[in-house]
Amino acid sequence: MKENKTNKRKIQGAETKKKLYEIAANLFAQHDYADVSVEDITDAAGITKGAFYVHFGSKDALIAELIAEQAARADIDYKNFVNTLPSDIPTSVAILALTEKIADVLIHSIGHENMKKVYQLLLEGAVDSDSVKGYNRELYALFSSIIAKGINQGEFKNTLSPEALSQHFVMTIRGACYEWCIRFPAYDLKDQAVEHCRLLIEGILA
């Protein structure tokens, strides 16, 4: 009997956490992270603040989980996007198309204010950095596979490995995103990300 009660509490706890998580995700999709309070989340969920802190140490901890999931989901979207590209296009064109796709996601799905919060959480160590910027991210593998194809086809030089070059491309996009965050709205993220990646491509063309 005692074991059944324990299991029931665990199930209820998991359901409560899932509810808080889903409601928070919906609120953050509609508003900037900074504009959504813990009280907003608990009121929408019909749950007390105390119950919230049982499952999440803070609003930032919840945001960190959301960011990690969003990064993983975005990487799947990027991979699916690349798979829709014609197989016979130059790999340099594929890289620039992927760069444009990433910029679109950052601008339209995540947003300027939320990206600023992401950087803040990364600097504070509040986010699992591997899920966002770790070299084992699917995004790095995606760039690496495109670059490897370019090297094998003789389009790119092989002076650096595909893995090393993929890091340079991702860092370039991340740098453009940082500039976007601090210079918004005067900085065009998409144009600048594509331009800087084009410069990288020119440096590795065979």
Secondary structure as the mmCIF struct_conf table of DSSP 4:
data_model
#
loop_
_struct_conf.conf_type_id
_struct_conf.id
_struct_conf.beg_label_comp_id
_struct_conf.beg_label_asym_id
_struct_conf.beg_label_seq_id
_struct_conf.end_label_comp_id
_struct_conf.end_label_asym_id
_struct_conf.end_label_seq_id
HELX_RH_AL_P HELX_RH_AL_P1 LYS A 2 GLN A 30
BEND BEND1 HIS A 31 HIS A 31
HELX_RH_3T_P HELX_RH_3T_P1 TYR A 33 ASP A 35
HELX_RH_AL_P HELX_RH_AL_P2 VAL A 38 ALA A 45
TURN_TY1_P TURN_TY1_P1 GLY A 46 GLY A 46
HELX_RH_AL_P HELX_RH_AL_P3 LYS A 49 HIS A 55
BEND BEND2 GLY A 57 SER A 58
HELX_RH_AL_P HELX_RH_AL_P4 LYS A 59 THR A 84
BEND BEND3 LEU A 85 LEU A 85
TURN_TY1_P TURN_TY1_P2 SER A 87 ASP A 88
BEND BEND4 ILE A 89 ILE A 89
HELX_RH_AL_P HELX_RH_AL_P5 THR A 91 ASP A 104
HELX_RH_PI_P HELX_RH_PI_P1 VAL A 105 ILE A 110
HELX_RH_AL_P HELX_RH_AL_P6 HIS A 112 GLU A 124
TURN_TY1_P TURN_TY1_P3 GLY A 125 GLY A 125
BEND BEND5 VAL A 127 VAL A 127
HELX_RH_AL_P HELX_RH_AL_P7 SER A 129 LYS A 133
TURN_TY1_P TURN_TY1_P4 TYR A 135 ASN A 136
BEND BEND6 ARG A 137 ARG A 137
HELX_RH_AL_P HELX_RH_AL_P8 GLU A 138 ASN A 152
TURN_TY1_P TURN_TY1_P5 GLN A 153 GLY A 154
BEND BEND7 GLU A 155 GLU A 155
STRN STRN1 PHE A 156 PHE A 156
BEND BEND8 THR A 159 LEU A 160
HELX_RH_AL_P HELX_RH_AL_P9 PRO A 162 ARG A 183
TURN_TY1_P TURN_TY1_P6 PHE A 184 PRO A 185
BEND BEND9 ALA A 186 TYR A 187
HELX_RH_AL_P HELX_RH_AL_P10 LEU A 189 ILE A 204
STRN STRN2 LEU A 205 LEU A 205
#
